[in-house]
Amino acid sequence: MRYDDASLERALAALPLEEPPEDLRARILAAVSGAQQLDAPFRPWELWVIGAVLAIGAWLIASHALDALVADFSPSLVLWTSIGAFAVLAVQLSERARAVLPRARP
């Protein structure tokens, strides 16, 4: 039996359809996102303040400790070690911030 497009359209339109569940959209979004919405322990401005305080503290420690450490170590060793330590700290804070802050949803 051969159908043309118009008869297929009529046959599909004649099928009885069920109403979708009311929470279907929420369930789909929850399944697609892969994670539950977590309550953020910090607000964005609090993370900015914590980051600024850590940056100022790191700057003060590095500027004063650098003079004390230069006597024992070469300046380039101290500089690159401190840059590496601050990079590790920044990555850890940024990973935590991504996990804590809710994503903006379109």
Number of C-alpha atoms within 10 A of each C-alpha: 2 5 9 7 8 9 11 12 11 10 11 11 10 9 8 7 8 6 6 8 8 8 8 10 11 10 12 10 11 13 11 9 10 8 9 8 12 10 10 12 10 13 13 14 9 11 17 12 11 14 15 12 12 15 14 12 12 14 12 12 11 17 11 11 12 16 11 11 14 14 9 9 11 10 14 10 12 17 14 11 12 15 13 12 11 15 12 12 13 15 11 11 15 14 11 11 16 10 12 18 17 14 9 5 4 3
